[in-house]
Amino acid sequence: MKEILAILHSAFACPSRCIAAPDNRQPNVTMLLLEHLRTRSSGQMQAEIDQTKDFISLQTKDAK
Protein backbone atom coordinates (compact mmCIF):
# COMPACT_ATOMS: atom_id res chain seq x y z
CA MET A 1 0.00 0.00 0.00
CA LYS A 2 2.89 2.35 0.73
CA GLU A 3 4.10 1.91 -2.85
CA ILE A 4 0.68 2.82 -4.20
CA LEU A 5 0.64 5.99 -2.10
CA ALA A 6 4.13 6.91 -3.32
CA ILE A 7 3.10 6.42 -6.96
CA LEU A 8 -0.02 8.54 -6.49
CA HIS A 9 2.00 11.25 -4.75
CA SER A 10 4.44 11.34 -7.68
CA ALA A 11 1.67 11.31 -10.26
CA PHE A 12 -0.02 14.35 -8.75
CA ALA A 13 3.12 16.29 -7.86
CA CYS A 14 2.69 18.66 -10.82
CA PRO A 15 -0.69 18.07 -12.49
CA SER A 16 -0.93 21.35 -14.38
CA ARG A 17 2.52 20.86 -15.95
CA CYS A 18 2.84 17.09 -16.07
CA ILE A 19 -0.62 16.04 -17.25
CA ALA A 20 -1.45 17.29 -20.73
CA ALA A 21 -5.21 16.64 -20.88
CA PRO A 22 -7.12 18.90 -18.48
CA ASP A 23 -9.79 16.26 -17.82
CA ASN A 24 -7.11 13.87 -16.57
CA ARG A 25 -6.02 16.34 -13.89
CA GLN A 26 -9.08 15.70 -11.75
CA PRO A 27 -8.52 12.91 -9.20
CA ASN A 28 -12.06 11.49 -9.11
CA VAL A 29 -11.11 7.84 -9.52
CA THR A 30 -7.97 8.30 -7.43
CA MET A 31 -10.04 9.54 -4.50
CA LEU A 32 -12.34 6.52 -4.81
CA LEU A 33 -9.31 4.26 -4.76
CA LEU A 34 -7.93 5.99 -1.68
CA GLU A 35 -11.28 5.66 0.12
CA HIS A 36 -11.32 1.95 -0.69
CA LEU A 37 -7.77 1.52 0.58
CA ARG A 38 -8.64 3.41 3.75
CA THR A 39 -11.51 1.04 4.55
CA ARG A 40 -9.08 -1.89 4.18
CA SER A 41 -6.44 -0.42 6.50
CA SER A 42 -6.02 0.83 10.05
CA GLY A 43 -3.91 3.04 12.27
CA GLN A 44 -0.86 4.69 10.74
CA MET A 45 -1.75 3.49 7.24
CA GLN A 46 -5.08 5.34 7.41
CA ALA A 47 -3.20 8.48 8.45
CA GLU A 48 -0.86 8.12 5.46
CA ILE A 49 -3.83 7.66 3.13
CA ASP A 50 -5.43 10.80 4.58
CA GLN A 51 -2.20 12.73 4.02
CA THR A 52 -2.07 11.53 0.42
CA LYS A 53 -5.69 12.58 -0.14
CA ASP A 54 -4.97 16.01 1.30
CA PHE A 55 -1.87 16.39 -0.87
CA ILE A 56 -3.72 15.41 -4.05
CA SER A 57 -6.60 17.74 -3.19
CA LEU A 58 -4.23 20.66 -2.75
CA GLN A 59 -2.31 19.85 -5.92
CA THR A 60 -5.44 19.62 -8.07
CA LYS A 61 -7.45 22.44 -6.49
CA ASP A 62 -6.63 24.87 -9.29
CA ALA A 63 -5.60 22.40 -12.01
CA LYS A 64 -8.03 22.81 -14.88
N, CA, C and O atoms as a CHARMM CRD file, in Angstrom:
* protein
*
  256
    1    1 MET  N      0.81900  -1.18800   0.00000 PROA 1      0.00000
    2    1 MET  CA     0.00000   0.00000   0.00000 PROA 1      0.00000
    3    1 MET  C      0.87100   1.26300   0.00000 PROA 1      0.00000
    4    1 MET  O      0.52300   2.26900  -0.61800 PROA 1      0.00000
    5    2 LYS  N      1.98900   1.19400   0.69200 PROA 2      0.00000
    6    2 LYS  CA     2.88700   2.35500   0.72500 PROA 2      0.00000
    7    2 LYS  C      3.39600   2.69300  -0.68000 PROA 2      0.00000
    8    2 LYS  O      3.56200   3.86400  -1.01900 PROA 2      0.00000
    9    3 GLU  N      3.64100   1.67100  -1.48500 PROA 3      0.00000
   10    3 GLU  CA     4.09700   1.90500  -2.85300 PROA 3      0.00000
   11    3 GLU  C      3.01800   2.59200  -3.68400 PROA 3      0.00000
   12    3 GLU  O      3.31600   3.47600  -4.48700 PROA 3      0.00000
   13    4 ILE  N      1.78500   2.19200  -3.49100 PROA 4      0.00000
   14    4 ILE  CA     0.67600   2.81800  -4.20200 PROA 4      0.00000
   15    4 ILE  C      0.59200   4.29600  -3.83300 PROA 4      0.00000
   16    4 ILE  O      0.43300   5.14900  -4.70600 PROA 4      0.00000
   17    5 LEU  N      0.69900   4.59700  -2.54700 PROA 5      0.00000
   18    5 LEU  CA     0.64000   5.99200  -2.10100 PROA 5      0.00000
   19    5 LEU  C      1.79100   6.80300  -2.67900 PROA 5      0.00000
   20    5 LEU  O      1.60500   7.95800  -3.06200 PROA 5      0.00000
   21    6 ALA  N      2.97200   6.21100  -2.74600 PROA 6      0.00000
   22    6 ALA  CA     4.12800   6.91300  -3.31900 PROA 6      0.00000
   23    6 ALA  C      3.91700   7.19300  -4.80700 PROA 6      0.00000
   24    6 ALA  O      4.25200   8.27500  -5.28900 PROA 6      0.00000
   25    7 ILE  N      3.37000   6.23500  -5.52300 PROA 7      0.00000
   26    7 ILE  CA     3.09900   6.42400  -6.95800 PROA 7      0.00000
   27    7 ILE  C      2.07100   7.53000  -7.15800 PROA 7      0.00000
   28    7 ILE  O      2.23800   8.39000  -8.02300 PROA 7      0.00000
   29    8 LEU  N      1.01400   7.50700  -6.36500 PROA 8      0.00000
   30    8 LEU  CA    -0.01500   8.54500  -6.49000 PROA 8      0.00000
   31    8 LEU  C      0.55200   9.91900  -6.15200 PROA 8      0.00000
   32    8 LEU  O      0.23000  10.90600  -6.81500 PROA 8      0.00000
   33    9 HSD  N      1.38000   9.98500  -5.14000 PROA 9      0.00000
   34    9 HSD  CA     2.00400  11.25300  -4.75200 PROA 9      0.00000
   35    9 HSD  C      2.83600  11.79100  -5.91300 PROA 9      0.00000
   36    9 HSD  O      2.76400  12.97700  -6.23300 PROA 9      0.00000
   37   10 SER  N      3.61200  10.93400  -6.53200 PROA 10     0.00000
   38   10 SER  CA     4.44100  11.34300  -7.67500 PROA 10     0.00000
   39   10 SER  C      3.58400  11.76100  -8.86300 PROA 10     0.00000
   40   10 SER  O      3.88400  12.74600  -9.53800 PROA 10     0.00000
   41   11 ALA  N      2.52900  11.01900  -9.10900 PROA 11     0.00000
   42   11 ALA  CA     1.67100  11.30700 -10.26500 PROA 11     0.00000
   43   11 ALA  C      0.99500  12.66800 -10.15200 PROA 11     0.00000
   44   11 ALA  O      0.77100  13.33800 -11.16000 PROA 11     0.00000
   45   12 PHE  N      0.67200  13.07700  -8.93500 PROA 12     0.00000
   46   12 PHE  CA    -0.02400  14.34800  -8.74800 PROA 12     0.00000
   47   12 PHE  C      0.88700  15.45900  -8.23200 PROA 12     0.00000
   48   12 PHE  O      0.39900  16.47900  -7.74800 PROA 12     0.00000
   49   13 ALA  N      2.18400  15.27800  -8.32800 PROA 13     0.00000
   50   13 ALA  CA     3.12200  16.29400  -7.85800 PROA 13     0.00000
   51   13 ALA  C      3.05800  17.57200  -8.69200 PROA 13     0.00000
   52   13 ALA  O      3.28100  18.66000  -8.16200 PROA 13     0.00000
   53   14 CYS  N      2.76200  17.46100  -9.96000 PROA 14     0.00000
   54   14 CYS  CA     2.69300  18.65700 -10.82400 PROA 14     0.00000
   55   14 CYS  C      1.62200  18.47800 -11.89300 PROA 14     0.00000
   56   14 CYS  O      1.95200  18.43600 -13.07800 PROA 14     0.00000
   57   15 PRO  N      0.36000  18.37400 -11.51600 PROA 15     0.00000
   58   15 PRO  CA    -0.69100  18.06700 -12.49100 PROA 15     0.00000
   59   15 PRO  C     -0.84100  19.08400 -13.61700 PROA 15     0.00000
   60   15 PRO  O     -1.07600  18.69400 -14.76100 PROA 15     0.00000
   61   16 SER  N     -0.71500  20.35200 -13.32900 PROA 16     0.00000
   62   16 SER  CA    -0.93100  21.34900 -14.37800 PROA 16     0.00000
   63   16 SER  C      0.19900  21.36400 -15.40500 PROA 16     0.00000
   64   16 SER  O     -0.01100  21.77400 -16.54600 PROA 16     0.00000
   65   17 ARG  N      1.39800  20.92000 -15.01000 PROA 17     0.00000
   66   17 ARG  CA     2.51700  20.86300 -15.94700 PROA 17     0.00000
   67   17 ARG  C      2.76100  19.46700 -16.49700 PROA 17     0.00000
   68   17 ARG  O      3.20200  19.31400 -17.63600 PROA 17     0.00000
   69   18 CYS  N      2.47900  18.46400 -15.70300 PROA 18     0.00000
   70   18 CYS  CA     2.84300  17.09200 -16.06800 PROA 18     0.00000
   71   18 CYS  C      1.73700  16.30500 -16.76500 PROA 18     0.00000
   72   18 CYS  O      2.01500  15.29700 -17.41400 PROA 18     0.00000
   73   19 ILE  N      0.50800  16.74500 -16.64200 PROA 19     0.00000
   74   19 ILE  CA    -0.61700  16.03600 -17.24700 PROA 19     0.00000
   75   19 ILE  C     -1.20300  16.91600 -18.34000 PROA 19     0.00000
   76   19 ILE  O     -1.75800  17.97900 -18.06200 PROA 19     0.00000
   77   20 ALA  N     -1.07700  16.47100 -19.57900 PROA 20     0.00000
   78   20 ALA  CA    -1.45300  17.29400 -20.72900 PROA 20     0.00000
   79   20 ALA  C     -2.96100  17.53600 -20.83400 PROA 20     0.00000
   80   20 ALA  O     -3.38500  18.67500 -21.02900 PROA 20     0.00000
   81   21 ALA  N     -3.75800  16.50700 -20.71100 PROA 21     0.00000
   82   21 ALA  CA    -5.21300  16.64300 -20.88100 PROA 21     0.00000
   83   21 ALA  C     -5.85200  17.17100 -19.59700 PROA 21     0.00000
   84   21 ALA  O     -5.73900  16.54000 -18.54600 PROA 21     0.00000
   85   22 PRO  N     -6.51900  18.31800 -19.67200 PROA 22     0.00000
   86   22 PRO  CA    -7.12300  18.90300 -18.47500 PROA 22     0.00000
   87   22 PRO  C     -8.08800  17.96700 -17.74000 PROA 22     0.00000
   88   22 PRO  O     -8.13500  17.97100 -16.51000 PROA 22     0.00000
   89   23 ASP  N     -8.84900  17.17500 -18.47600 PROA 23     0.00000
   90   23 ASP  CA    -9.79400  16.26100 -17.82500 PROA 23     0.00000
   91   23 ASP  C     -9.08900  15.21800 -16.96800 PROA 23     0.00000
   92   23 ASP  O     -9.65900  14.73500 -15.99000 PROA 23     0.00000
   93   24 ASN  N     -7.87400  14.87200 -17.31800 PROA 24     0.00000
   94   24 ASN  CA    -7.11500  13.86700 -16.56800 PROA 24     0.00000
   95   24 ASN  C     -6.50200  14.42600 -15.28600 PROA 24     0.00000
   96   24 ASN  O     -5.94900  13.67200 -14.48500 PROA 24     0.00000
   97   25 ARG  N     -6.59400  15.71700 -15.08800 PROA 25     0.00000
   98   25 ARG  CA    -6.01500  16.33600 -13.88900 PROA 25     0.00000
   99   25 ARG  C     -6.92800  16.23600 -12.67000 PROA 25     0.00000
  100   25 ARG  O     -6.50600  16.53900 -11.55400 PROA 25     0.00000
  101   26 GLN  N     -8.15000  15.82200 -12.87000 PROA 26     0.00000
  102   26 GLN  CA    -9.08000  15.69700 -11.75300 PROA 26     0.00000
  103   26 GLN  C     -8.97900  14.29400 -11.16200 PROA 26     0.00000
  104   26 GLN  O     -9.05500  13.30700 -11.89400 PROA 26     0.00000
  105   27 PRO  N     -8.80800  14.19900  -9.84500 PROA 27     0.00000
  106   27 PRO  CA    -8.51800  12.91400  -9.19800 PROA 27     0.00000
  107   27 PRO  C     -9.74800  12.11200  -8.76700 PROA 27     0.00000
  108   27 PRO  O     -9.71200  11.45200  -7.72800 PROA 27     0.00000
  109   28 ASN  N    -10.82000  12.15500  -9.53400 PROA 28     0.00000
  110   28 ASN  CA   -12.06400  11.49200  -9.11100 PROA 28     0.00000
  111   28 ASN  C    -11.86100  10.00500  -8.79400 PROA 28     0.00000
  112   28 ASN  O    -12.21500   9.54600  -7.70800 PROA 28     0.00000
  113   29 VAL  N    -11.30600   9.27500  -9.72300 PROA 29     0.00000
  114   29 VAL  CA   -11.10600   7.83900  -9.52000 PROA 29     0.00000
  115   29 VAL  C    -10.03400   7.59300  -8.46200 PROA 29     0.00000
  116   29 VAL  O    -10.12800   6.64200  -7.68500 PROA 29     0.00000
  117   30 THR  N     -9.03300   8.43600  -8.43400 PROA 30     0.00000
  118   30 THR  CA    -7.97300   8.30200  -7.43400 PROA 30     0.00000
  119   30 THR  C     -8.54100   8.42400  -6.02600 PROA 30     0.00000
  120   30 THR  O     -8.16000   7.66500  -5.13400 PROA 30     0.00000
  121   31 MET  N     -9.44300   9.36700  -5.82400 PROA 31     0.00000
  122   31 MET  CA   -10.03900   9.54500  -4.50100 PROA 31     0.00000
  123   31 MET  C    -10.89300   8.33000  -4.11800 PROA 31     0.00000
  124   31 MET  O    -10.92600   7.93400  -2.95300 PROA 31     0.00000
  125   32 LEU  N    -11.57400   7.74800  -5.09200 PROA 32     0.00000
  126   32 LEU  CA   -12.33600   6.52400  -4.80900 PROA 32     0.00000
  127   32 LEU  C    -11.40400   5.38700  -4.39800 PROA 32     0.00000
  128   32 LEU  O    -11.69200   4.63800  -3.46500 PROA 32     0.00000
  129   33 LEU  N    -10.29200   5.27000  -5.10300 PROA 33     0.00000
  130   33 LEU  CA    -9.30500   4.25500  -4.75900 PROA 33     0.00000
  131   33 LEU  C     -8.78400   4.46800  -3.34200 PROA 33     0.00000
  132   33 LEU  O     -8.68800   3.52000  -2.56300 PROA 33     0.00000
  133   34 LEU  N     -8.45000   5.70300  -3.01200 PROA 34     0.00000
  134   34 LEU  CA    -7.92800   5.99300  -1.67500 PROA 34     0.00000
  135   34 LEU  C     -8.96600   5.70000  -0.58900 PROA 34     0.00000
  136   34 LEU  O     -8.61100   5.21700   0.48700 PROA 34     0.00000
  137   35 GLU  N    -10.22300   5.98100  -0.85300 PROA 35     0.00000
  138   35 GLU  CA   -11.27900   5.65700   0.11900 PROA 35     0.00000
  139   35 GLU  C    -11.37200   4.15000   0.31400 PROA 35     0.00000
  140   35 GLU  O    -11.51800   3.67200   1.43900 PROA 35     0.00000
  141   36 HSD  N    -11.28600   3.40600  -0.77800 PROA 36     0.00000
  142   36 HSD  CA   -11.32400   1.95100  -0.69000 PROA 36     0.00000
  143   36 HSD  C    -10.13900   1.43400   0.13000 PROA 36     0.00000
  144   36 HSD  O    -10.30400   0.59000   1.01000 PROA 36     0.00000
  145   37 LEU  N     -8.95500   1.94500  -0.16700 PROA 37     0.00000
  146   37 LEU  CA    -7.76700   1.51900   0.58000 PROA 37     0.00000
  147   37 LEU  C     -7.89700   1.84800   2.05700 PROA 37     0.00000
  148   37 LEU  O     -7.47200   1.07600   2.91600 PROA 37     0.00000
  149   38 ARG  N     -8.48600   2.99800   2.34200 PROA 38     0.00000
  150   38 ARG  CA    -8.63700   3.41500   3.74900 PROA 38     0.00000
  151   38 ARG  C     -9.54300   2.46000   4.51500 PROA 38     0.00000
  152   38 ARG  O     -9.28600   2.16100   5.68200 PROA 38     0.00000
  153   39 THR  N    -10.60500   1.97600   3.86500 PROA 39     0.00000
  154   39 THR  CA   -11.50900   1.04300   4.54500 PROA 39     0.00000
  155   39 THR  C    -10.84500  -0.31100   4.79300 PROA 39     0.00000
  156   39 THR  O    -11.29300  -1.07200   5.65100 PROA 39     0.00000
  157   40 ARG  N     -9.79400  -0.61400   4.05500 PROA 40     0.00000
  158   40 ARG  CA    -9.08300  -1.88600   4.18300 PROA 40     0.00000
  159   40 ARG  C     -7.83700  -1.77700   5.06800 PROA 40     0.00000
  160   40 ARG  O     -7.07100  -2.73300   5.18100 PROA 40     0.00000
  161   41 SER  N     -7.63700  -0.62000   5.69100 PROA 41     0.00000
  162   41 SER  CA    -6.43700  -0.42000   6.49600 PROA 41     0.00000
  163   41 SER  C     -6.81600   0.07700   7.88600 PROA 41     0.00000
  164   41 SER  O     -7.99100   0.25000   8.21000 PROA 41     0.00000
  165   42 SER  N     -5.78000   0.30200   8.70100 PROA 42     0.00000
  166   42 SER  CA    -6.02400   0.82900  10.04900 PROA 42     0.00000
  167   42 SER  C     -4.80200   1.60300  10.52400 PROA 42     0.00000
  168   42 SER  O     -3.72200   1.53000   9.93800 PROA 42     0.00000
  169   43 GLY  N     -5.00700   2.34100  11.60000 PROA 43     0.00000
  170   43 GLY  CA    -3.91400   3.03500  12.27300 PROA 43     0.00000
  171   43 GLY  C     -3.10700   3.97900  11.41000 PROA 43     0.00000
  172   43 GLY  O     -3.65500   4.84800  10.73100 PROA 43     0.00000
  173   44 GLN  N     -1.79200   3.79700  11.44400 PROA 44     0.00000
  174   44 GLN  CA    -0.86400   4.68500  10.74500 PROA 44     0.00000
  175   44 GLN  C     -1.10900   4.69200   9.24200 PROA 44     0.00000
  176   44 GLN  O     -0.94300   5.72600   8.59500 PROA 44     0.00000
  177   45 MET  N     -1.50200   3.55000   8.67600 PROA 45     0.00000
  178   45 MET  CA    -1.74700   3.49300   7.23800 PROA 45     0.00000
  179   45 MET  C     -2.92200   4.39400   6.85800 PROA 45     0.00000
  180   45 MET  O     -2.88200   5.04700   5.81600 PROA 45     0.00000
  181   46 GLN  N     -3.95700   4.43700   7.67900 PROA 46     0.00000
  182   46 GLN  CA    -5.07800   5.33600   7.41200 PROA 46     0.00000
  183   46 GLN  C     -4.61300   6.79000   7.44900 PROA 46     0.00000
  184   46 GLN  O     -5.05900   7.60400   6.63900 PROA 46     0.00000
  185   47 ALA  N     -3.73700   7.11700   8.36800 PROA 47     0.00000
  186   47 ALA  CA    -3.19900   8.47800   8.45300 PROA 47     0.00000
  187   47 ALA  C     -2.40800   8.82200   7.19200 PROA 47     0.00000
  188   47 ALA  O     -2.50800   9.93800   6.68300 PROA 47     0.00000
  189   48 GLU  N     -1.63100   7.87700   6.69100 PROA 48     0.00000
  190   48 GLU  CA    -0.86300   8.12000   5.46300 PROA 48     0.00000
  191   48 GLU  C     -1.78100   8.27900   4.25500 PROA 48     0.00000
  192   48 GLU  O     -1.51000   9.09100   3.37100 PROA 48     0.00000
  193   49 ILE  N     -2.84900   7.51800   4.21400 PROA 49     0.00000
  194   49 ILE  CA    -3.83100   7.66000   3.13200 PROA 49     0.00000
  195   49 ILE  C     -4.47900   9.03800   3.20400 PROA 49     0.00000
  196   49 ILE  O     -4.64700   9.70400   2.18200 PROA 49     0.00000
  197   50 ASP  N     -4.84200   9.46300   4.40600 PROA 50     0.00000
  198   50 ASP  CA    -5.43200  10.79800   4.58500 PROA 50     0.00000
  199   50 ASP  C     -4.46800  11.89300   4.12800 PROA 50     0.00000
  200   50 ASP  O     -4.88500  12.86000   3.48900 PROA 50     0.00000
  201   51 GLN  N     -3.19400  11.74800   4.45000 PROA 51     0.00000
  202   51 GLN  CA    -2.19600  12.72800   4.01900 PROA 51     0.00000
  203   51 GLN  C     -2.08200  12.75600   2.50000 PROA 51     0.00000
  204   51 GLN  O     -1.94500  13.82600   1.90600 PROA 51     0.00000
  205   52 THR  N     -2.13900  11.60000   1.87700 PROA 52     0.00000
  206   52 THR  CA    -2.07000  11.53100   0.41600 PROA 52     0.00000
  207   52 THR  C     -3.29700  12.18700  -0.20200 PROA 52     0.00000
  208   52 THR  O     -3.17700  12.92100  -1.18300 PROA 52     0.00000
  209   53 LYS  N     -4.46400  11.93300   0.35600 PROA 53     0.00000
  210   53 LYS  CA    -5.69100  12.57600  -0.14100 PROA 53     0.00000
  211   53 LYS  C     -5.59100  14.08800  -0.02800 PROA 53     0.00000
  212   53 LYS  O     -5.94100  14.80900  -0.96200 PROA 53     0.00000
  213   54 ASP  N     -5.11600  14.56800   1.10800 PROA 54     0.00000
  214   54 ASP  CA    -4.96900  16.01500   1.30500 PROA 54     0.00000
  215   54 ASP  C     -3.99200  16.60600   0.30100 PROA 54     0.00000
  216   54 ASP  O     -4.24800  17.66600  -0.27100 PROA 54     0.00000
  217   55 PHE  N     -2.86700  15.91900   0.08400 PROA 55     0.00000
  218   55 PHE  CA    -1.86700  16.39300  -0.87200 PROA 55     0.00000
  219   55 PHE  C     -2.45900  16.47900  -2.27900 PROA 55     0.00000
  220   55 PHE  O     -2.29100  17.48600  -2.96700 PROA 55     0.00000
  221   56 ILE  N     -3.14300  15.43100  -2.69900 PROA 56     0.00000
  222   56 ILE  CA    -3.72500  15.41000  -4.04500 PROA 56     0.00000
  223   56 ILE  C     -4.78600  16.49600  -4.17800 PROA 56     0.00000
  224   56 ILE  O     -4.86600  17.16100  -5.21000 PROA 56     0.00000
  225   57 SER  N     -5.58900  16.67800  -3.15400 PROA 57     0.00000
  226   57 SER  CA    -6.60400  17.73900  -3.18900 PROA 57     0.00000
  227   57 SER  C     -5.97500  19.11100  -3.36100 PROA 57     0.00000
  228   57 SER  O     -6.44800  19.91700  -4.16100 PROA 57     0.00000
  229   58 LEU  N     -4.92400  19.37600  -2.62500 PROA 58     0.00000
  230   58 LEU  CA    -4.23100  20.66400  -2.74800 PROA 58     0.00000
  231   58 LEU  C     -3.60500  20.83700  -4.13000 PROA 58     0.00000
  232   58 LEU  O     -3.67800  21.91200  -4.72700 PROA 58     0.00000
  233   59 GLN  N     -2.99400  19.77500  -4.62600 PROA 59     0.00000
  234   59 GLN  CA    -2.30900  19.84900  -5.91600 PROA 59     0.00000
  235   59 GLN  C     -3.28400  20.05000  -7.07200 PROA 59     0.00000
  236   59 GLN  O     -2.92400  20.66200  -8.07800 PROA 59     0.00000
  237   60 THR  N     -4.48400  19.55800  -6.94700 PROA 60     0.00000
  238   60 THR  CA    -5.44200  19.61600  -8.06500 PROA 60     0.00000
  239   60 THR  C     -6.52100  20.66300  -7.87100 PROA 60     0.00000
  240   60 THR  O     -7.42700  20.79000  -8.69500 PROA 60     0.00000
  241   61 LYS  N     -6.42800  21.40800  -6.78900 PROA 61     0.00000
  242   61 LYS  CA    -7.45000  22.43600  -6.49100 PROA 61     0.00000
  243   61 LYS  C     -7.64100  23.40200  -7.64300 PROA 61     0.00000
  244   61 LYS  O     -8.77400  23.71800  -8.00400 PROA 61     0.00000
  245   62 ASP  N     -6.54700  23.87600  -8.22600 PROA 62     0.00000
  246   62 ASP  CA    -6.63300  24.86500  -9.29000 PROA 62     0.00000
  247   62 ASP  C     -6.24900  24.30600 -10.65500 PROA 62     0.00000
  248   62 ASP  O     -6.17000  25.05600 -11.62800 PROA 62     0.00000
  249   63 ALA  N     -6.01200  23.01800 -10.73800 PROA 63     0.00000
  250   63 ALA  CA    -5.59900  22.39800 -12.00900 PROA 63     0.00000
  251   63 ALA  C     -6.82300  22.15700 -12.88400 PROA 63     0.00000
  252   63 ALA  O     -7.65800  21.29700 -12.60400 PROA 63     0.00000
  253   64 LYS  N     -6.90000  22.94000 -13.94300 PROA 64     0.00000
  254   64 LYS  CA    -8.03000  22.81000 -14.88200 PROA 64     0.00000
  255   64 LYS  C     -7.55100  22.86000 -16.28600 PROA 64     0.00000
  256   64 LYS  O     -8.35300  22.76700 -17.21500 PROA 64     0.00000
